Amino acid sequence: WNNVTFTGAEVINPKRNLPVALFIGTLVVCGIYLASNWVYLQVLPFFGTPAGHGPLARGIQYAAEDRVATAALEVIFGAKGSSLMAAAIMISTFGCINGLTLAGARVYYAMAKDGLFFSSVGKVNPTYHTPAVSLMVQAFWACFLTLTGTYSELLDYVIFAVVLFYILTILGLFRLRRTRRDALRPYRAWGYPVLPAIYVLFASFVEWALVTHKALRSVAGLCIVAVGIPVFYLWRRVGGKNERTLNADRRAG
């Protein structure tokens, strides 16, 4: 739901529709999450034994491979529960992939437009007006990542860096409010500065928990992202030189 902002340039009346989409998306996700956990607590006991036979004996605490949802469906539907859960995960995965594919490609496209990536990635399909090259780059990169480890390992590598960037984004809100007081602001930051500060606080706690419990993978993921810092400055420097050369040629012509 939060990646809808990546498609802001293609949204009709974004001043109104983006906040509405974010609000509805947050509400729906939270509602589904809370409802699902309520069902788990109604069906399964919270505590259990690691050597227990069956999902009821193991409970939520020792659910097989931490798959609480599967355990709950096995209690409700019997042996068919695991198959139903697998089908539900497949449906959810297809929807998630669709959203991430739609939103992620717009990031590479925007980088190319800003001169921070290959210019060809900023081209759109003449018929469908979609960032076709960017979509292909994303597809190849995703295929490569699937060969580097399991989903849980990839998630551990990326989540620390993702949350860190979320924190930096919110901190940027405070900075912009101070340095650009007269800037046009089509979107209102509801609850400012309390809600953004609360978010930074809780997100920082998540970062601390990740470093404490999954230090190696968190630091490894952060190092991978940190490699992009010198690449960014190098690319911006080269891009700036090319832009100045192009402008000089235009003036000479």
CYANA upper distance limits for C-alpha pairs under 8 A (distance plus 0.5 A):
  1 TRP  CA     21 ALA  CA      8.23
  1 TRP  CA     22 LEU  CA      6.98
  1 TRP  CA     25 GLY  CA      5.60
  1 TRP  CA     26 THR  CA      7.36
  2 ASN  CA     22 LEU  CA      6.87
  2 ASN  CA     25 GLY  CA      8.06
  2 ASN  CA     26 THR  CA      8.50
  3 ASN  CA      7 THR  CA      8.17
  3 ASN  CA     99 GLY  CA      8.25
  3 ASN  CA    100 LEU  CA      7.92
  3 ASN  CA    103 ALA  CA      6.42
  3 ASN  CA    104 GLY  CA      8.49
  4 VAL  CA      8 GLY  CA      7.46
  4 VAL  CA     18 LEU  CA      7.92
  4 VAL  CA     21 ALA  CA      8.08
  4 VAL  CA     22 LEU  CA      7.99
  4 VAL  CA    103 ALA  CA      7.20
  5 THR  CA     18 LEU  CA      7.33
  6 PHE  CA    103 ALA  CA      5.94
  6 PHE  CA    104 GLY  CA      7.93
  6 PHE  CA    106 ARG  CA      6.68
  6 PHE  CA    107 VAL  CA      7.27
  7 THR  CA     11 VAL  CA      7.05
  7 THR  CA    102 LEU  CA      8.41
  7 THR  CA    103 ALA  CA      6.59
  7 THR  CA    106 ARG  CA      7.11
  8 GLY  CA     14 PRO  CA      6.77
  8 GLY  CA     18 LEU  CA      7.70
  9 ALA  CA     14 PRO  CA      8.31
 11 VAL  CA     17 ASN  CA      7.97
 11 VAL  CA     18 LEU  CA      8.14
 12 ILE  CA     17 ASN  CA      7.75
 13 ASN  CA     17 ASN  CA      6.53
 14 PRO  CA     18 LEU  CA      5.59
 14 PRO  CA     19 PRO  CA      8.43
 15 LYS  CA     19 PRO  CA      7.75
 15 LYS  CA    186 PRO  CA      6.47
 15 LYS  CA    187 TYR  CA      6.94
 16 ARG  CA     20 VAL  CA      7.03
 17 ASN  CA     21 ALA  CA      6.47
 18 LEU  CA     22 LEU  CA      6.64
 19 PRO  CA     23 PHE  CA      6.56
 19 PRO  CA    187 TYR  CA      8.08
 20 VAL  CA     24 ILE  CA      6.57
 21 ALA  CA     25 GLY  CA      6.33
 22 LEU  CA     26 THR  CA      6.52
 23 PHE  CA     27 LEU  CA      6.62
 24 ILE  CA     28 VAL  CA      6.54
 25 GLY  CA     29 VAL  CA      6.59
 26 THR  CA     30 CYS  CA      6.53
 27 LEU  CA     31 GLY  CA      6.47
 28 VAL  CA     32 ILE  CA      6.62
 29 VAL  CA     33 TYR  CA      6.57
 30 CYS  CA     34 LEU  CA      6.54
 31 GLY  CA     35 ALA  CA      6.50
 32 ILE  CA     36 SER  CA      6.46
 33 TYR  CA     37 ASN  CA      6.79
 34 LEU  CA     38 TRP  CA      6.63
 35 ALA  CA     39 VAL  CA      6.86
 36 SER  CA     40 TYR  CA      6.87
 37 ASN  CA     41 LEU  CA      6.74
 38 TRP  CA     42 GLN  CA      6.76
 39 VAL  CA     43 VAL  CA      6.63
 39 VAL  CA     72 ALA  CA      8.46
 40 TYR  CA     44 LEU  CA      6.24
 40 TYR  CA     60 ILE  CA      8.39
 40 TYR  CA     68 VAL  CA      7.71
 40 TYR  CA     69 ALA  CA      7.41
 40 TYR  CA     72 ALA  CA      6.44
 41 LEU  CA     45 PRO  CA      7.04
 41 LEU  CA     46 PHE  CA      7.27
 43 VAL  CA     72 ALA  CA      6.59
 43 VAL  CA     75 VAL  CA      7.75
 43 VAL  CA     76 ILE  CA      8.21
 44 LEU  CA     55 PRO  CA      8.11
 44 LEU  CA     56 LEU  CA      6.44
 44 LEU  CA     59 GLY  CA      6.05
 44 LEU  CA     60 ILE  CA      6.79
 44 LEU  CA     72 ALA  CA      6.90
 45 PRO  CA     56 LEU  CA      7.24
 45 PRO  CA     59 GLY  CA      5.47
 45 PRO  CA     60 ILE  CA      6.80
 46 PHE  CA     59 GLY  CA      5.98
 46 PHE  CA     60 ILE  CA      5.36
 46 PHE  CA     61 GLN  CA      6.42
 47 PHE  CA     58 ARG  CA      7.84
 47 PHE  CA     59 GLY  CA      5.88
 47 PHE  CA     60 ILE  CA      6.73
 47 PHE  CA     61 GLN  CA      5.74
 47 PHE  CA     62 TYR  CA      8.13
 48 GLY  CA     52 GLY  CA      7.79
 48 GLY  CA     56 LEU  CA      8.14
 48 GLY  CA     57 ALA  CA      6.09
 48 GLY  CA     58 ARG  CA      4.82
 48 GLY  CA     59 GLY  CA      5.00
 48 GLY  CA     60 ILE  CA      7.49
 48 GLY  CA     61 GLN  CA      6.42
 48 GLY  CA     62 TYR  CA      6.66
 49 THR  CA     57 ALA  CA      6.84
 49 THR  CA     58 ARG  CA      5.44
 49 THR  CA     59 GLY  CA      7.85
 49 THR  CA     61 GLN  CA      8.40
 49 THR  CA     62 TYR  CA      6.98
 50 PRO  CA     58 ARG  CA      6.28
 50 PRO  CA     62 TYR  CA      5.86
 51 ALA  CA     58 ARG  CA      7.65
 52 GLY  CA     57 ALA  CA      5.29
 52 GLY  CA     58 ARG  CA      5.51
 53 HIS  CA     57 ALA  CA      6.29
 53 HIS  CA     58 ARG  CA      7.46
 54 GLY  CA     58 ARG  CA      7.00
 55 PRO  CA     59 GLY  CA      6.30
 55 PRO  CA     63 ALA  CA      6.91
 55 PRO  CA     64 ALA  CA      8.10
 55 PRO  CA     71 ALA  CA      5.88
 55 PRO  CA     72 ALA  CA      7.98
 55 PRO  CA     74 GLU  CA      7.91
 55 PRO  CA     75 VAL  CA      7.42
 56 LEU  CA     75 VAL  CA      7.80
 58 ARG  CA     62 TYR  CA      5.47
 58 ARG  CA     63 ALA  CA      6.13
 58 ARG  CA     64 ALA  CA      8.28
 59 GLY  CA     63 ALA  CA      6.30
 60 ILE  CA     66 ASP  CA      8.39
 60 ILE  CA     68 VAL  CA      6.51
 62 TYR  CA     66 ASP  CA      7.33
 63 ALA  CA     67 ARG  CA      6.45
 63 ALA  CA     68 VAL  CA      6.15
 63 ALA  CA     71 ALA  CA      7.08
 64 ALA  CA     68 VAL  CA      8.09
 64 ALA  CA     71 ALA  CA      7.94
 67 ARG  CA     71 ALA  CA      6.91
 68 VAL  CA     72 ALA  CA      6.71
 69 ALA  CA     73 LEU  CA      6.83
 69 ALA  CA     85 MET  CA      7.89
 70 THR  CA     74 GLU  CA      6.65
 70 THR  CA     81 GLY  CA      7.04
 70 THR  CA     82 SER  CA      6.01
 70 THR  CA     85 MET  CA      6.27
 71 ALA  CA     75 VAL  CA      6.91
 71 ALA  CA     81 GLY  CA      8.27
 71 ALA  CA     82 SER  CA      8.19
 72 ALA  CA     76 ILE  CA      6.90
 72 ALA  CA     81 GLY  CA      8.41
 73 LEU  CA     77 PHE  CA      6.23
 73 LEU  CA     78 GLY  CA      7.73
 73 LEU  CA     81 GLY  CA      5.01
 73 LEU  CA     82 SER  CA      7.29
 73 LEU  CA     84 LEU  CA      8.17
 73 LEU  CA     85 MET  CA      7.60
 74 GLU  CA     78 GLY  CA      5.04
 74 GLU  CA     79 ALA  CA      6.31
 74 GLU  CA     80 LYS  CA      7.27
 74 GLU  CA     81 GLY  CA      4.67
 74 GLU  CA     82 SER  CA      6.65
 75 VAL  CA     81 GLY  CA      7.96
 76 ILE  CA     81 GLY  CA      7.67
 77 PHE  CA     81 GLY  CA      5.58
 79 ALA  CA     83 SER  CA      8.42
 80 LYS  CA     84 LEU  CA      6.78
 81 GLY  CA     85 MET  CA      6.65
 82 SER  CA     86 ALA  CA      6.68
 83 SER  CA     87 ALA  CA      6.76
 84 LEU  CA     88 ALA  CA      6.69
 85 MET  CA     89 ILE  CA      6.62
 86 ALA  CA     90 MET  CA      6.73
 87 ALA  CA     91 ILE  CA      6.84
 88 ALA  CA     92 SER  CA      6.64
 89 ILE  CA     93 THR  CA      6.36
 90 MET  CA     94 PHE  CA      6.74
 91 ILE  CA     95 GLY  CA      6.98
 92 SER  CA     96 CYS  CA      6.62
 93 THR  CA     97 ILE  CA      6.49
 94 PHE  CA     98 ASN  CA      6.65
 95 GLY  CA     99 GLY  CA      6.89
 96 CYS  CA    100 LEU  CA      6.64
 97 ILE  CA    101 THR  CA      6.33
 98 ASN  CA    102 LEU  CA      6.65
 99 GLY  CA    103 ALA  CA      6.63
100 LEU  CA    104 GLY  CA      6.00
101 THR  CA    105 ALA  CA      6.69
101 THR  CA    135 LEU  CA      7.80
101 THR  CA    138 GLN  CA      8.24
102 LEU  CA    106 ARG  CA      7.66
103 ALA  CA    107 VAL  CA      7.69
104 GLY  CA    108 TYR  CA      7.75
104 GLY  CA    138 GLN  CA      8.03
105 ALA  CA    109 TYR  CA      6.77
105 ALA  CA    131 PRO  CA      7.58
105 ALA  CA    134 SER  CA      5.79
105 ALA  CA    135 LEU  CA      5.74
105 ALA  CA    138 GLN  CA      6.81
106 ARG  CA    110 ALA  CA      6.51
106 ARG  CA    131 PRO  CA      7.74
106 ARG  CA    134 SER  CA      7.91
107 VAL  CA    111 MET  CA      6.69
108 TYR  CA    112 ALA  CA      6.69
108 TYR  CA    117 PHE  CA      7.70
108 TYR  CA    121 VAL  CA      7.35
108 TYR  CA    122 GLY  CA      8.10
108 TYR  CA    134 SER  CA      6.52
109 TYR  CA    113 LYS  CA      6.84
109 TYR  CA    121 VAL  CA      6.21
109 TYR  CA    122 GLY  CA      5.18
109 TYR  CA    123 LYS  CA      8.14
109 TYR  CA    131 PRO  CA      7.08
109 TYR  CA    134 SER  CA      6.39
110 ALA  CA    114 ASP  CA      6.73
110 ALA  CA    122 GLY  CA      7.47
111 MET  CA    115 GLY  CA      6.81
111 MET  CA    116 LEU  CA      5.49
111 MET  CA    117 PHE  CA      6.01
111 MET  CA    122 GLY  CA      8.31
112 ALA  CA    116 LEU  CA      5.92
112 ALA  CA    117 PHE  CA      4.85
112 ALA  CA    118 PHE  CA      6.14
112 ALA  CA    119 SER  CA      5.67
112 ALA  CA    120 SER  CA      8.00
112 ALA  CA    121 VAL  CA      6.36
112 ALA  CA    122 GLY  CA      5.43
113 LYS  CA    117 PHE  CA      8.36
113 LYS  CA    119 SER  CA      7.49
113 LYS  CA    122 GLY  CA      6.07
115 GLY  CA    119 SER  CA      7.49
115 GLY  CA    235 TRP  CA      8.45
115 GLY  CA    236 ARG  CA      7.58
115 GLY  CA    239 GLY  CA      6.54
116 LEU  CA    232 PHE  CA      7.48
116 LEU  CA    235 TRP  CA      6.50
116 LEU  CA    236 ARG  CA      6.66
116 LEU  CA    239 GLY  CA      7.83
117 PHE  CA    121 VAL  CA      7.76
117 PHE  CA    235 TRP  CA      8.11
118 PHE  CA    122 GLY  CA      8.01
119 SER  CA    123 LYS  CA      7.89
120 SER  CA    133 VAL  CA      7.44
121 VAL  CA    131 PRO  CA      7.83
121 VAL  CA    132 ALA  CA      8.44
121 VAL  CA    133 VAL  CA      5.61
121 VAL  CA    134 SER  CA      5.45
121 VAL  CA    137 VAL  CA      8.44
122 GLY  CA    131 PRO  CA      7.31
122 GLY  CA    133 VAL  CA      7.99
122 GLY  CA    134 SER  CA      7.59
123 LYS  CA    131 PRO  CA      6.53
123 LYS  CA    132 ALA  CA      7.78
123 LYS  CA    133 VAL  CA      7.24
124 VAL  CA    128 TYR  CA      8.49
124 VAL  CA    129 HIS  CA      5.77
124 VAL  CA    130 THR  CA      5.58
124 VAL  CA    131 PRO  CA      4.80
124 VAL  CA    132 ALA  CA      6.26
124 VAL  CA    133 VAL  CA      7.82
125 ASN  CA    129 HIS  CA      5.26
125 ASN  CA    130 THR  CA      5.78
125 ASN  CA    131 PRO  CA      6.74
125 ASN  CA    132 ALA  CA      6.15
131 PRO  CA    135 LEU  CA      6.74
132 ALA  CA    136 MET  CA      6.86
133 VAL  CA    137 VAL  CA      6.74
134 SER  CA    138 GLN  CA      6.68
135 LEU  CA    139 ALA  CA      6.64
136 MET  CA    140 PHE  CA      6.76
137 VAL  CA    141 TRP  CA      6.71
138 GLN  CA    142 ALA  CA      6.55
139 ALA  CA    143 CYS  CA      6.70
140 PHE  CA    144 PHE  CA      6.75
141 TRP  CA    145 LEU  CA      6.77
142 ALA  CA    146 THR  CA      6.89
143 CYS  CA    147 LEU  CA      7.49
144 PHE  CA    148 THR  CA      7.49
145 LEU  CA    149 GLY  CA      7.85
145 LEU  CA    154 LEU  CA      8.37
146 THR  CA    150 THR  CA      7.73
146 THR  CA    151 TYR  CA      8.18
149 GLY  CA    153 GLU  CA      6.62
149 GLY  CA    154 LEU  CA      7.06
150 THR  CA    154 LEU  CA      6.84
151 TYR  CA    155 LEU  CA      6.60
152 SER  CA    156 ASP  CA      6.67
153 GLU  CA    157 TYR  CA      6.79
153 GLU  CA    217 ARG  CA      8.23
154 LEU  CA    158 VAL  CA      6.83
155 LEU  CA    159 ILE  CA      6.27
156 ASP  CA    160 PHE  CA      7.66
156 ASP  CA    214 LYS  CA      8.12
156 ASP  CA    217 ARG  CA      6.44
156 ASP  CA    218 SER  CA      6.79
156 ASP  CA    221 GLY  CA      8.05
157 TYR  CA    161 ALA  CA      8.28
157 TYR  CA    217 ARG  CA      5.77
157 TYR  CA    218 SER  CA      6.03
157 TYR  CA    219 VAL  CA      8.38
157 TYR  CA    220 ALA  CA      6.96
157 TYR  CA    221 GLY  CA      4.60
157 TYR  CA    222 LEU  CA      7.95
158 VAL  CA    162 VAL  CA      6.60
158 VAL  CA    218 SER  CA      8.02
158 VAL  CA    221 GLY  CA      5.99
158 VAL  CA    222 LEU  CA      8.08
159 ILE  CA    163 VAL  CA      6.62
159 ILE  CA    218 SER  CA      8.11
159 ILE  CA    221 GLY  CA      8.50
160 PHE  CA    164 LEU  CA      6.68
160 PHE  CA    207 GLU  CA      6.76
160 PHE  CA    210 LEU  CA      7.37
160 PHE  CA    218 SER  CA      6.05
160 PHE  CA    221 GLY  CA      7.55
160 PHE  CA    222 LEU  CA      7.35
161 ALA  CA    165 PHE  CA      6.76
161 ALA  CA    218 SER  CA      8.21
161 ALA  CA    221 GLY  CA      7.08
161 ALA  CA    222 LEU  CA      5.89
161 ALA  CA    225 VAL  CA      7.54
162 VAL  CA    166 TYR  CA      6.84
163 VAL  CA    167 ILE  CA      6.79
163 VAL  CA    203 ALA  CA      7.20
163 VAL  CA    207 GLU  CA      7.67
164 LEU  CA    168 LEU  CA      6.82
164 LEU  CA    203 ALA  CA      8.46
164 LEU  CA    207 GLU  CA      7.90
165 PHE  CA    169 THR  CA      6.54
166 TYR  CA    170 ILE  CA      6.87
167 ILE  CA    171 LEU  CA      6.69
167 ILE  CA    199 TYR  CA      8.41
167 ILE  CA    200 VAL  CA      6.12
167 ILE  CA    203 ALA  CA      7.27
167 ILE  CA    204 SER  CA      8.06
168 LEU  CA    172 GLY  CA      6.57
169 THR  CA    173 LEU  CA      7.22
170 ILE  CA    174 PHE  CA      7.59
170 ILE  CA    196 PRO  CA      6.86
170 ILE  CA    200 VAL  CA      7.58
171 LEU  CA    175 ARG  CA      7.04
171 LEU  CA    200 VAL  CA      8.24
172 GLY  CA    176 LEU  CA      6.55
173 LEU  CA    177 ARG  CA      6.71
174 PHE  CA    178 ARG  CA      6.96
174 PHE  CA    193 PRO  CA      8.33
175 ARG  CA    179 THR  CA      6.55
176 LEU  CA    180 ARG  CA      5.77
176 LEU  CA    181 ARG  CA      7.80
177 ARG  CA    181 ARG  CA      5.95
190 TRP  CA    195 LEU  CA      8.05
191 GLY  CA    195 LEU  CA      5.73
191 GLY  CA    196 PRO  CA      8.09
192 TYR  CA    196 PRO  CA      6.74
193 PRO  CA    197 ALA  CA      6.63
194 VAL  CA    198 ILE  CA      6.67
195 LEU  CA    199 TYR  CA      6.71
196 PRO  CA    200 VAL  CA      6.78
197 ALA  CA    201 LEU  CA      6.71
198 ILE  CA    202 PHE  CA      6.76
199 TYR  CA    203 ALA  CA      6.43
200 VAL  CA    204 SER  CA      6.43
201 LEU  CA    205 PHE  CA      6.92
202 PHE  CA    206 VAL  CA      6.90
203 ALA  CA    207 GLU  CA      6.83
204 SER  CA    208 TRP  CA      6.73
205 PHE  CA    209 ALA  CA      6.70
206 VAL  CA    210 LEU  CA      6.69
207 GLU  CA    211 VAL  CA      6.73
208 TRP  CA    212 THR  CA      6.60
209 ALA  CA    213 HIS  CA      6.57
210 LEU  CA    214 LYS  CA      5.78
210 LEU  CA    215 ALA  CA      6.99
210 LEU  CA    218 SER  CA      7.14
211 VAL  CA    215 ALA  CA      4.74
211 VAL  CA    216 LEU  CA      8.34
211 VAL  CA    218 SER  CA      6.67
211 VAL  CA    219 VAL  CA      8.03
214 LYS  CA    218 SER  CA      6.52
215 ALA  CA    219 VAL  CA      6.49
216 LEU  CA    220 ALA  CA      6.55
217 ARG  CA    221 GLY  CA      6.53
218 SER  CA    222 LEU  CA      6.71
219 VAL  CA    223 CYS  CA      6.61
220 ALA  CA    224 ILE  CA      6.84
221 GLY  CA    225 VAL  CA      6.96
222 LEU  CA    226 ALA  CA      6.53
223 CYS  CA    227 VAL  CA      6.86
224 ILE  CA    228 GLY  CA      8.02
225 VAL  CA    229 ILE  CA      8.19
227 VAL  CA    231 VAL  CA      7.38
228 GLY  CA    232 PHE  CA      6.35
229 ILE  CA    233 TYR  CA      7.07
230 PRO  CA    234 LEU  CA      6.53
231 VAL  CA    235 TRP  CA      6.41
232 PHE  CA    236 ARG  CA      6.55
233 TYR  CA    237 ARG  CA      6.53
234 LEU  CA    238 VAL  CA      6.70
235 TRP  CA    239 GLY  CA      6.35
236 ARG  CA    240 GLY  CA      6.38
237 ARG  CA    241 LYS  CA      6.83
238 VAL  CA    242 ASN  CA      6.77
239 GLY  CA    243 GLU  CA      6.62
240 GLY  CA    244 ARG  CA      6.72
241 LYS  CA    245 THR  CA      6.65
242 ASN  CA    246 LEU  CA      6.59
243 GLU  CA    247 ASN  CA      6.69
244 ARG  CA    248 ALA  CA      6.64
245 THR  CA    249 ASP  CA      6.71
246 LEU  CA    250 ARG  CA      6.73
247 ASN  CA    251 ARG  CA      6.77
248 ALA  CA    252 ALA  CA      6.63
249 ASP  CA    253 GLY  CA      6.55
